[in-house]
Amino acid sequence: MSIGFRILNRDRVAPQALVEAFAKLPVANVSDAMHRLTAAGPGLRPVHSAGGMAGVALTVRARPGDNLMLHKAIDMAQPGDVIVCDAGGDLTNALMGELMLAHAVKRGVAGFVLNGAIRDLDAFRAVNLPTFAAGVTHRGPYKDGPGEINVPVSIDGMVIAPGDIVIGDSDGVLSVPLEDAEEVLHKAAAKHAAETRQLQDIAEGSNDRSWVDVALRARGCHFPDK
């Protein structure tokens, strides 16, 4: 097997029901349930107009500025896949534009996470397929390789394995390891329910704020005399 030019099978895929459950939760709540240890960094921002993303990771490792393997990944994609491409975060050349976006929509791709740049920004906003990228440039890509498909990739310390659950919203992108997904979902749903109740308490004027002074006193904070 040739390292640098290889396409592997994806031998694990998150169940659709699990993906749909995560799609209902804010990324921030899922992040809290994962102890805030995992993130793809603040550089990956949505380039579509609005809306969240949830799907199964189809991973690509590409040379910066080269999209040969990204083209192949779109050809391979199954409906509901999120294509995650690590191209080193380089913004010199775009990894994809309007034509590849249209092909991805036809294939039923659920979204993109691109550690690199896109071009044809207006098309991404108009089509509104969830896409998170590190930047925008008009300069097009090369198509020479090398690259790999269905290998673990890492973006700013966040490891994404083929078949993991990938979610995104206005706060950014998060990958949930498939082996931990059930536990993370349970904790995130509980966190979301607790915050929903707290918002209701705030609206009703019954939210308990005593914990702030308790935390300050525990840290030896000086309070003014009344």
URLIN-V940704 format. One record per pair of residues at least 12 apart in sequence whose ideal C-beta (glycine too) atoms are under 10 Angstrom apart, sorted by sequence separation. I is the first residue (numbers start at 1). J is the second residue. D is the distance in whole Angstrom. If there is no record, write none. Layout:
I_J_D + I_J_D
//
This chain:
27_39_10 + 60_72_8 + 73_85_7 + 100_112_9 + 112_124_9 + 121_133_9 + 124_136_9 + 150_162_4 + 152_164_9 + 164_176_6 + 165_177_8 + 176_188_9 + 60_73_5 + 70_83_7 + 83_96_9 + 118_131_7 + 149_162_8 + 150_163_9 + 160_173_9 + 164_177_6 + 165_178_7 + 59_73_8 + 60_74_10 + 118_132_10 + 119_133_10 + 160_174_10 + 161_175_8 + 163_177_10 + 164_178_5 + 58_73_6 + 70_85_5 + 118_133_5 + 121_136_5 + 158_173_8 + 160_175_4 + 163_178_6 + 164_179_9 + 165_180_10 + 58_74_9 + 60_76_10 + 69_85_8 + 96_112_7 + 117_133_6 + 118_134_9 + 120_136_9 + 121_137_10 + 158_174_8 + 159_175_7 + 160_176_10 + 161_177_7 + 162_178_9 + 164_180_9 + 165_181_6 + 70_87_8 + 95_112_9 + 101_118_8 + 112_129_7 + 113_130_9 + 114_131_7 + 115_132_9 + 116_133_7 + 117_134_6 + 118_135_8 + 119_136_7 + 121_138_9 + 156_173_10 + 158_175_6 + 160_177_9 + 161_178_7 + 164_181_8 + 58_76_7 + 67_85_8 + 69_87_10 + 96_114_7 + 100_118_9 + 111_129_6 + 112_130_7 + 113_131_8 + 114_132_7 + 115_133_8 + 116_134_6 + 117_135_4 + 118_136_6 + 119_137_6 + 120_138_9 + 155_173_8 + 159_177_8 + 161_179_9 + 58_77_6 + 95_114_5 + 101_120_7 + 110_129_8 + 111_130_4 + 112_131_4 + 113_132_5 + 114_133_4 + 115_134_6 + 116_135_8 + 117_136_6 + 118_137_8 + 119_138_5 + 165_184_9 + 58_78_8 + 67_87_8 + 94_114_9 + 95_115_9 + 96_116_9 + 97_117_10 + 98_118_9 + 100_120_9 + 109_129_7 + 110_130_7 + 111_131_6 + 112_132_7 + 113_133_8 + 114_134_7 + 117_137_5 + 119_139_7 + 155_175_9 + 165_185_9 + 56_77_10 + 66_87_7 + 83_104_7 + 95_116_4 + 96_117_9 + 97_118_7 + 98_119_8 + 99_120_8 + 102_123_8 + 109_130_9 + 111_132_8 + 112_133_7 + 113_134_10 + 114_135_9 + 116_137_9 + 117_138_10 + 119_140_7 + 134_155_9 + 154_175_10 + 167_188_10 + 55_77_10 + 56_78_8 + 58_80_10 + 64_86_10 + 65_87_7 + 74_96_8 + 94_116_8 + 95_117_6 + 96_118_6 + 97_119_4 + 98_120_4 + 101_123_6 + 105_127_6 + 109_131_10 + 117_139_8 + 119_141_9 + 134_156_10 + 153_175_10 + 55_78_10 + 56_79_10 + 58_81_4 + 59_82_10 + 60_83_6 + 61_84_10 + 62_85_6 + 64_87_5 + 65_88_9 + 81_104_9 + 93_116_8 + 94_117_5 + 95_118_7 + 96_119_8 + 97_120_4 + 98_121_10 + 101_124_6 + 104_127_9 + 105_128_10 + 132_155_10 + 55_79_9 + 56_80_6 + 57_81_8 + 58_82_7 + 59_83_8 + 60_84_7 + 61_85_8 + 62_86_7 + 63_87_7 + 64_88_4 + 66_90_10 + 71_95_10 + 83_107_10 + 92_116_9 + 93_117_7 + 94_118_5 + 95_119_9 + 96_120_8 + 97_121_9 + 98_122_8 + 99_123_9 + 105_129_6 + 117_141_9 + 27_52_8 + 55_80_5 + 56_81_5 + 57_82_6 + 58_83_5 + 59_84_5 + 60_85_4 + 61_86_5 + 62_87_4 + 63_88_8 + 64_89_8 + 65_90_6 + 70_95_6 + 71_96_9 + 89_114_10 + 90_115_9 + 91_116_7 + 92_117_8 + 94_119_4 + 98_123_4 + 101_126_10 + 102_127_8 + 104_129_7 + 116_141_9 + 26_52_8 + 27_53_9 + 54_80_9 + 55_81_6 + 56_82_7 + 57_83_8 + 58_84_7 + 59_85_8 + 60_86_7 + 61_87_8 + 62_88_8 + 64_90_3 + 65_91_9 + 67_93_9 + 70_96_6 + 74_100_6 + 77_103_9 + 81_107_8 + 83_109_6 + 89_115_5 + 90_116_6 + 91_117_4 + 93_119_9 + 94_120_8 + 97_123_7 + 98_124_8 + 101_127_6 + 25_52_9 + 27_54_10 + 55_82_4 + 57_84_5 + 58_85_9 + 59_86_8 + 60_87_8 + 61_88_9 + 63_90_9 + 64_91_9 + 65_92_6 + 66_93_8 + 67_94_8 + 74_101_9 + 77_104_7 + 81_108_8 + 82_109_7 + 83_110_9 + 84_111_9 + 85_112_7 + 86_113_9 + 87_114_7 + 88_115_7 + 89_116_7 + 90_117_8 + 91_118_10 + 94_121_10 + 97_124_9 + 102_129_10 + 104_131_9 + 24_52_9 + 54_82_8 + 55_83_9 + 62_90_10 + 64_92_7 + 65_93_3 + 67_95_5 + 75_103_8 + 79_107_7 + 80_108_7 + 81_109_6 + 82_110_5 + 83_111_8 + 84_112_8 + 85_113_7 + 86_114_9 + 87_115_6 + 88_116_7 + 89_117_9 + 96_124_9 + 98_126_9 + 101_129_6 + 23_52_7 + 25_54_9 + 53_82_6 + 55_84_10 + 64_93_8 + 65_94_8 + 66_95_8 + 67_96_6 + 71_100_7 + 74_103_6 + 75_104_10 + 78_107_8 + 79_108_3 + 80_109_8 + 81_110_6 + 82_111_5 + 83_112_5 + 84_113_4 + 85_114_5 + 86_115_5 + 87_116_4 + 98_127_8 + 22_52_10 + 23_53_8 + 24_54_9 + 65_95_8 + 67_97_9 + 70_100_7 + 74_104_5 + 77_107_5 + 78_108_7 + 79_109_8 + 80_110_5 + 81_111_9 + 82_112_7 + 83_113_7 + 84_114_8 + 85_115_7 + 86_116_8 + 87_117_9 + 101_131_8 + 23_54_4 + 64_95_9 + 73_104_9 + 74_105_10 + 76_107_9 + 77_108_7 + 78_109_9 + 79_110_8 + 80_111_10 + 81_112_10 + 82_113_6 + 83_114_8 + 84_115_8 + 85_116_7 + 22_54_5 + 23_55_9 + 71_103_8 + 74_106_9 + 75_107_8 + 77_109_5 + 78_110_10 + 21_54_9 + 22_55_9 + 62_95_7 + 67_100_7 + 74_107_6 + 77_110_9 + 20_54_7 + 70_104_10 + 73_107_10 + 132_166_9 + 19_54_5 + 60_95_9 + 74_109_7 + 96_131_9 + 18_54_10 + 19_55_6 + 73_109_9 + 130_166_10 + 132_168_5 + 19_56_6 + 96_133_9 + 130_167_10 + 131_168_9 + 132_169_10 + 18_56_9 + 74_112_9 + 95_133_8 + 115_153_8 + 130_168_6 + 16_55_10 + 73_112_10 + 94_133_9 + 95_134_9 + 115_154_9 + 130_169_9 + 14_54_10 + 16_56_8 + 113_153_9 + 115_155_5 + 132_172_7 + 14_55_9 + 15_56_9 + 94_135_9 + 97_138_9 + 100_141_9 + 114_155_9 + 115_156_8 + 132_173_5 + 14_56_5 + 70_112_9 + 91_133_9 + 94_136_8 + 95_137_10 + 113_155_7 + 13_56_5 + 14_57_8 + 91_134_6 + 92_135_10 + 94_137_5 + 97_140_7 + 130_173_10 + 12_56_9 + 13_57_9 + 40_84_9 + 70_114_8 + 90_134_8 + 91_135_4 + 93_137_7 + 94_138_7 + 96_140_10 + 97_141_9 + 13_58_10 + 44_89_9 + 89_134_5 + 90_135_9 + 91_136_8 + 92_137_7 + 93_138_10 + 94_139_6 + 95_140_10 + 96_141_7 + 113_158_10 + 10_56_8 + 40_86_10 + 43_89_7 + 70_116_9 + 88_134_10 + 89_135_9 + 91_137_6 + 93_139_5 + 94_140_6 + 95_141_6 + 10_57_9 + 67_114_10 + 87_134_9 + 90_137_10 + 92_139_7 + 93_140_6 + 94_141_6 + 113_160_8 + 10_58_7 + 41_89_9 + 43_91_9 + 82_130_8 + 83_131_10 + 84_132_9 + 85_133_9 + 91_139_9 + 93_141_5 + 10_59_8 + 67_116_9 + 82_131_10 + 92_141_10 + 93_142_7 + 66_116_9 + 82_132_9 + 8_59_9 + 58_109_8 + 64_115_9 + 65_116_7 + 58_110_10 + 60_112_10 + 62_114_9 + 64_116_7 + 65_117_9 + 7_60_10 + 48_101_10 + 55_108_10 + 60_113_10 + 62_115_9 + 64_117_10 + 113_166_6 + 55_109_8 + 56_110_8 + 58_112_10 + 59_113_9 + 60_114_9 + 61_115_10 + 62_116_8 + 87_141_9 + 112_166_10 + 6_61_10 + 55_110_3 + 60_115_10 + 111_166_8 + 113_168_7 + 54_110_7 + 55_111_6 + 57_113_8 + 110_166_9 + 111_167_9 + 112_168_10 + 4_61_9 + 53_110_6 + 54_111_8 + 55_112_10 + 111_168_7 + 53_111_4 + 55_113_10 + 115_173_10 + 4_63_9 + 52_111_9 + 53_112_9 + 113_172_10 + 20_80_10 + 51_111_9 + 53_113_8 + 87_147_9 + 113_173_5 + 19_80_7 + 86_147_10 + 113_174_10 + 7_69_8 + 85_147_9 + 86_148_10 + 111_173_9 + 113_175_8 + 5_68_9 + 6_69_10 + 16_79_10 + 19_82_9 + 48_111_8 + 5_69_9 + 16_80_7 + 48_112_9 + 85_149_10 + 7_72_7 + 13_78_8 + 46_111_10 + 47_112_9 + 86_151_10 + 7_73_9 + 10_76_9 + 14_80_9 + 83_149_10 + 86_152_10 + 87_153_10 + 89_155_8 + 13_80_9 + 47_114_9 + 86_153_4 + 88_155_10 + 89_156_8 + 10_78_9 + 13_81_9 + 85_153_8 + 86_154_7 + 87_155_10 + 7_76_8 + 44_113_7 + 84_153_6 + 86_155_6 + 44_114_8 + 47_117_9 + 71_141_9 + 85_155_9 + 86_156_10 + 10_81_9 + 44_115_7 + 47_118_6 + 70_141_8 + 84_155_8 + 43_115_8 + 44_116_10 + 65_137_10 + 71_143_7 + 40_113_7 + 47_120_10 + 48_121_10 + 67_140_9 + 68_141_9 + 70_143_9 + 72_145_10 + 76_149_7 + 41_115_9 + 47_121_6 + 65_139_8 + 67_141_4 + 68_142_8 + 69_143_10 + 73_147_9 + 76_150_9 + 84_158_10 + 86_160_8 + 40_115_8 + 49_124_8 + 50_125_9 + 55_130_9 + 65_140_9 + 66_141_6 + 67_142_8 + 68_143_5 + 72_147_8 + 47_123_10 + 48_124_5 + 49_125_5 + 53_129_9 + 54_130_9 + 65_141_6 + 66_142_5 + 67_143_6 + 68_144_6 + 69_145_6 + 71_147_10 + 73_149_5 + 84_160_5 + 47_124_5 + 48_125_6 + 49_126_8 + 51_128_7 + 53_130_3 + 64_141_10 + 65_142_6 + 66_143_7 + 67_144_10 + 68_145_5 + 69_146_8 + 70_147_8 + 72_149_6 + 73_150_9 + 84_161_10 + 46_124_9 + 47_125_7 + 48_126_9 + 49_127_9 + 50_128_7 + 51_129_9 + 52_130_7 + 53_131_8 + 63_141_10 + 64_142_10 + 66_144_6 + 67_145_10 + 68_146_8 + 69_147_3 + 82_160_9 + 84_162_9 + 46_125_10 + 48_127_7 + 49_128_5 + 51_130_6 + 53_132_7 + 62_141_9 + 63_142_8 + 65_144_10 + 66_145_6 + 68_147_6 + 69_148_7 + 70_149_9 + 48_128_5 + 49_129_10 + 50_130_9 + 66_146_8 + 67_147_8 + 69_149_6 + 84_164_9 + 48_129_6 + 49_130_10 + 63_144_8 + 66_147_7 + 81_162_10 + 46_128_10 + 47_129_10 + 48_130_5 + 63_145_7 + 81_163_10 + 82_164_9 + 84_166_6 + 47_130_9 + 48_131_5 + 62_145_8 + 63_146_6 + 82_165_9 + 83_166_9 + 46_130_7 + 47_131_5 + 48_132_8 + 62_146_8 + 63_147_6 + 82_166_4 + 46_131_7 + 47_132_7 + 48_133_10 + 61_146_9 + 62_147_4 + 81_166_9 + 82_167_9 + 45_131_10 + 46_132_6 + 47_133_5 + 61_147_6 + 62_148_8 + 82_168_8 + 23_110_9 + 44_131_10 + 45_132_6 + 46_133_8 + 47_134_10 + 60_147_6 + 61_148_5 + 62_149_9 + 44_132_5 + 45_133_7 + 47_135_9 + 60_148_7 + 61_149_8 + 43_132_10 + 44_133_7 + 45_134_8 + 47_136_7 + 59_148_8 + 60_149_6 + 61_150_10 + 84_173_9 + 43_133_9 + 44_134_6 + 45_135_9 + 59_149_7 + 60_150_8 + 61_151_6 + 19_110_9 + 43_134_5 + 44_135_10 + 45_136_10 + 58_149_7 + 59_150_6 + 60_151_9 + 61_152_9 + 62_153_9 + 82_173_9 + 84_175_8 + 40_132_8 + 43_135_8 + 58_150_7 + 59_151_6 + 61_153_5 + 41_134_9 + 57_150_9 + 59_152_7 + 60_153_7 + 61_154_9 + 82_175_9 + 40_134_10 + 59_153_5 + 57_152_10 + 57_153_9 + 59_159_10 + 59_160_6 + 58_160_10 + 59_161_7 + 60_162_10 + 57_160_5 + 59_162_5 + 57_161_7 + 58_162_7 + 59_163_9 + 57_162_6 + 58_163_9 + 59_164_9 + 56_162_9 + 57_163_6 + 56_163_6 + 57_164_5 + 59_166_9 + 56_164_7 + 57_165_7 + 58_166_9 + 55_164_10 + 56_165_7 + 57_166_5 + 55_165_8 + 56_166_7 + 44_155_7 + 54_165_7 + 55_166_6 + 43_155_9 + 44_156_8 + 54_166_7 + 55_167_8 + 43_156_7 + 53_166_7 + 54_167_5 + 55_168_9 + 40_154_9 + 41_155_7 + 42_156_9 + 44_158_10 + 53_167_6 + 54_168_8 + 40_155_5 + 41_156_3 + 52_167_7 + 53_168_4 + 54_169_9 + 39_155_9 + 40_156_5 + 41_157_8 + 52_168_6 + 53_169_7 + 59_175_10 + 39_156_7 + 40_157_8 + 41_158_8 + 51_168_9 + 52_169_4 + 38_156_10 + 39_157_8 + 40_158_5 + 51_169_8 + 52_170_8 + 57_175_7 + 38_157_8 + 39_158_6 + 50_169_10 + 51_170_9 + 52_171_10 + 57_176_10 + 37_157_9 + 38_158_5 + 40_160_8 + 48_168_10 + 50_170_8 + 53_173_8 + 37_158_9 + 38_159_8 + 57_178_9 + 46_168_7 + 54_176_10 + 56_178_9 + 45_168_10 + 46_169_8 + 44_168_8 + 46_170_6 + 45_170_9 + 46_171_10 + 40_166_9 + 45_171_10 + 46_172_8 + 45_172_7 + 46_173_9 + 40_168_9 + 44_172_6 + 45_173_9 + 42_171_10 + 43_172_9 + 44_173_5 + 42_172_7 + 41_172_8 + 39_171_10 + 40_172_6 + 41_173_9 + 39_172_7 + 40_173_4 + 39_173_8 + 40_174_7 + 30_165_9 + 39_174_7 + 40_175_7 + 31_167_10 + 38_174_6 + 39_175_9 + 30_167_6 + 38_175_7 + 38_176_8 + 10_149_9 + 11_150_9 + 30_169_10 + 38_177_9 + 5_145_6 + 6_146_9 + 7_147_9 + 8_148_8 + 9_149_10 + 10_150_5 + 27_167_6 + 31_171_8 + 34_174_8 + 4_145_8 + 5_146_5 + 6_147_9 + 7_148_7 + 8_149_7 + 9_150_7 + 26_167_9 + 27_168_6 + 28_169_8 + 31_172_9 + 34_175_10 + 4_146_4 + 5_147_7 + 6_148_5 + 7_149_4 + 8_150_4 + 23_165_9 + 25_167_8 + 27_169_5 + 28_170_10 + 34_176_7 + 3_146_9 + 4_147_8 + 5_148_7 + 6_149_8 + 7_150_7 + 8_151_6 + 22_165_6 + 26_169_6 + 27_170_8 + 28_171_5 + 31_174_6 + 33_176_9 + 34_177_9 + 2_146_9 + 4_148_7 + 6_150_9 + 7_151_9 + 21_165_9 + 22_166_9 + 23_167_7 + 25_169_9 + 26_170_9 + 27_171_5 + 28_172_9 + 30_174_6 + 3_148_8 + 6_151_8 + 22_167_5 + 26_171_7 + 27_172_6 + 31_176_10 + 2_148_10 + 19_165_6 + 23_169_10 + 27_173_7 + 28_174_9 + 30_176_7 + 34_180_8 + 18_165_7 + 19_166_9 + 27_174_5 + 33_180_10 + 3_151_10 + 19_167_9 + 12_161_8 + 13_162_8 + 14_163_6 + 34_183_10 + 12_162_7 + 13_163_5 + 14_164_7 + 15_165_10 + 33_183_8 + 34_184_6 + 10_161_9 + 11_162_8 + 12_163_4 + 13_164_10 + 14_165_5 + 30_181_10 + 33_184_5 + 10_162_4 + 11_163_8 + 12_164_8 + 13_165_10 + 14_166_9 + 22_174_9 + 33_185_8 + 35_187_10 + 9_162_9 + 10_163_6 + 31_184_10 + 33_186_8 + 34_187_8 + 8_162_8 + 22_176_7 + 30_184_6 + 33_187_4 + 34_188_8 + 30_185_8 + 32_187_8 + 33_188_4 + 32_188_7 + 33_189_8 + 19_176_10 + 30_187_9 + 31_188_8 + 33_190_8 + 18_176_9 + 29_187_9 + 30_188_4 + 33_191_6 + 22_181_8 + 25_184_10 + 29_188_5 + 30_189_9 + 32_191_5 + 33_192_9 + 18_178_8 + 21_181_9 + 25_185_8 + 28_188_9 + 29_189_8 + 31_191_10 + 32_192_9 + 21_182_10 + 24_185_10 + 27_188_9 + 29_190_9 + 30_191_8 + 14_176_8 + 19_181_9 + 22_184_8 + 26_188_9 + 29_191_5 + 30_192_9 + 14_177_10 + 15_178_9 + 18_181_6 + 22_185_6 + 25_188_5 + 28_191_9 + 29_192_5 + 32_195_9 + 14_178_5 + 18_182_7 + 21_185_6 + 24_188_10 + 25_189_7 + 28_192_9 + 29_193_9 + 13_178_8 + 21_186_10 + 24_189_8 + 26_191_9 + 29_194_9 + 12_178_6 + 15_181_9 + 22_188_8 + 25_191_9 + 26_192_7 + 29_195_7 + 12_179_9 + 14_181_6 + 15_182_10 + 18_185_7 + 21_188_9 + 22_189_9 + 25_192_5 + 28_195_9 + 21_189_8 + 24_192_8 + 26_195_9
//
